Amino acid sequence: MNTSKIHKSNDYSKFHFIDGNRPIANRKTGLEKSIEAIGYYGHAFPSVVMSYKKKLYILDGQHRYMEAQKRDEAFYYVLVNDISMKKARELIIHWNNAPKSWAIKDYLCSFIDLGYKDYIALDKFSKENNIDISTSIALLSGYGQRSSQMNKDFKSGAFEVKALSKAKEIANHLNDIRPFAPKIYRSREFVNVISALTSCRQYDKKRMVTKLEYQSDKLEAKFTQKQYIYMLDEIYNCRVSDKNYMSLMDLYERYLRSRKSLLRENEKEAA
């Protein structure tokens, strides 16, 4: 792989982007701010371009290419010509796996561009149910809530939809709660609590919705999951007999214990 010589070109049309690379930002980037402050020095930081089937594809440096084109400046690059398109996509993901480099949306768009069906299903679920991507990943993967292994799987392309039915059940319950809590029903901590409760066989979703019909004024934003549990417990058990009393905190803690056990098993399998 020869990358010693720096090339330059003003023929922007001969360069192509690779499917799976990060989408071009619509906002002002750090690169653009830097150029405005100190000027354009494309030759000092050349992009990486690969030659594949007589076409030139940008491996690294999409934003540098866009800035050169916008300013009618020469685009500087080093050329590699002995790697496959598959390897190029692997390199793109690897290079951008550094902390703070790619946002979660970038990974999602990248794997969607590459045709990963589970990531396409994730995007559809997130949009249809108005649930943020991170929470949707947790629900669909079966982890319930975020974990380091879940994030690692997602960034490496190993994310799988394993709990679609349960995720849909949770989303439907959230939509039932929505009229009573329009400002908090999508908040991450509230979604995590509803996810935990819905995972417990003893939890009665219809009972919760019925109780909310005359107690919605008790719903308010909280900072932690436990604060939400205490609030929902008061609503859920309002005016019930001792026989029908069900501690939501007990259910929640039981869920957390089972989740920890599941995470340990998954970590052992991953190791």
N, C-alpha and C positions, 0 to 999 in steps of 0.2 A: 504494500500500500504506500504509494509515493505521495507525500504531502509537503515536500520541501519547497516547491516553487509556488509563488503567489501570482495568481492570474487576476486580470481585471477586465471588465466589460461594461459597456453602456447599452448593450443589446439585452434589455430586461426580458424580452419575450422568449428567450431561449431557456430560461430557468423555470423549473416546475416545483410545486410543493408535493410532499409525500403524504398520502393518506395515513392518518394516525398521528401526525404531528399536531402540536398544540395549535388551536385556532388563533388567528391574529387578533390581538387585543383592540377593542374599539376605543379604549381610553388612552390618554397620554402615558407612554411608557417611560421607565427610568432612562432608557437609551435616548429617547427623544429629548427629554429634559437635559441630559448630559450634552447632546449635540448643540442644543440651543445655548447652553452655557459656555462651552469651550470650542465648539466647532466640530466639523466632520473629519474624522481621521479613520476612514475605512481601511486603509492599508495597514494600520497598526493592529487591527483586530479582524482579520479575514474570516469569512464564513467557510464552512465545510460543504463541498458540493461533490456529489457522486455522479459518475457516468454510467448510465444503464440503458441498454438498447438504443444507443445513439441519442439519448436525451440526457439533459443535465437536471439533477434533482437536488434541492437544498436539504442537506442533512441537519445542519446546525447554522442558525443565523437568519431565520425568516425575517425578523424585525430589522436586522441590518440591511437586508435586501430591500425591504419596503422603504426604509429611510433613504437609501441611496437613490431609489427610483423617484421618490417624492421630491428629492432635492436635485434631480438630474445630475447626480454624481456617479463616478465609476463604482461598480460593485466589485469588491475584492474578495477573492476566495482561493482556497487550496482544493485540489482535485484528487479524489480517490476513485479508483476504477476496478477494484478487484473484490467487491463484496456484492452479495445478492440483495434483492429488495427485501426479502425476509429478514436478513441480518441487519439491514439498514433500519427497519422498523424496531427491531430489538434494541439497537444502539440508541435510537431516539428516546425510547422509554427509559433505558438505563441512564442516559445522560441527564434526563429531566427528573430522575428519581431523588435528586438531592433535596434536602430540606428547603422549603419555601420556594422551590422552583416551579412546580406545577401545582395548581389548585385542584381540588377534587373534581371540579367540572371539566378541567382539561383532560384528566385521565378518562372520564366518562366519554367525552367527545372523541377522544383518540380511539378507544376500543370500539365505539359505535362505527367510526369511519372504517375500521378494519373488519366490521361485520360480526362482532361478537354478540351472539343472540341474547345472552344473559344480561349484557349491558344495555341492549336495546329494550329488553323487558323492564329493566330497572328504570330507565328514563321514562318509559310509558307509565309505569306505576307511580312514579314521583309526580308527574304532571297531572295525571288523572285524579290523584287523591290530594294534591296540593300539600305534599309532605316533602321536606327537604331531602336532598340526596343522601346525606350521611345517615339519617334516620331510616330512610327507605332501604339502604344497604343492610342495616342491622335487622330490619324486619324480614326482608326477603331471604337473607342468608341463614336465618334461624338463630343468630346470636342474641337477638332480642334488643340488645343495646350495644354501643360501640365497644370495640376492643382492639388491641394492638395487632392481633393476628388477623382480624377482619380487615383492618386497613392495609396490612401487608398483602393479603390475598387480592384485595381490590386493585392495588397499584401494580401488581405483577401480572394482572390479566386472569387470575385464578378465581375471581368471584363467580359464584354459582347461585342461581335462584333455587333454594331448597325448601322454602316455606311459603309458597305463594298463597295457598288457601288460608293459612293463619294470618298472613299479612293483610289479605283482603278483609278478613273478619275484623281485625283491629281497625283498618281504615273505615269500614262501614260503621263501627261503633263510634269512632271519632266524628263521623258525619252525623250520626244521631245526636251526639252531644253538641255539635256545632251551633244550633239555634240558641242554646242556653249559654254558650261560652265563645262567642265569635272572636274575641280578642286573645284567647289563650289556647284554643283547641289545637293549634298548629305548633305551639311552642315545644321545643325539644324535650324539656323535662316533663311536661304534661303528657306528651305522646309516649314517652318512656314509661310513665306510670300506668297509663291505660294499656299499653302493651303488656306490662307485667301482670296487671290484674286480669286481662283477657286470657292470659296463658294459664290462669288458675281455674280448675274445673268448678270450684265452689262459688266463683264470682258470677253474679246474675246481672247480665247486661240490661235486661228489660227493667229490672228493679231500679237500677241506677238512673235510667232515663225517666222512669215514672217519678222518682224522688226529685229529679231536677226540674220537673214541670212546675213545682211550687216552691222550689228552693234555689232557683238560679241566682238570686241576689247574693247567695253565699259564695259564689264562685268569683275568685279574684286571682290575679297573677301572683305567683310565688317564685322563690329563688331556687328551691331544692325539691327533689322528688319527695322527700319525707314530709315537707310542708304541704305538698299537694295531697299526699296520702292522708294526713290528719284532716285536711279540709274535706276530702271526699268521704272519709269515714263518717264524719259528722252528718253529712247529707245522706249517705247510704243507710245509716242506722237510725235515722230520725223516726221517732214514734213506732218503733218495733218492739215486740216482746223479747224477753230474755231468750226465749226459745229460738227466735229468728235472728238474734243478733249475730253478726259475722264481722269479726275484726279484719279490716282491710290491711292494717299494719301486719297482722300475722300472715296473711296471704302474701303480702309484698315481701316480707323477710324470707318466707318459704321459697318464693320464686328466686330471690337472690342467691340462696344456698344452692338451689338446683342449677342455676346459671353458672356459678363458680365451678361446680363439678363438671358441667359440660365444657367450659373453657379449658379446664385442665386436661380433659380427654382430647380435645381438639389440638392442644399444644403438643401433647405426646405424639399424636398422629403426624403432626407437621414436622416434629423432630425426627 
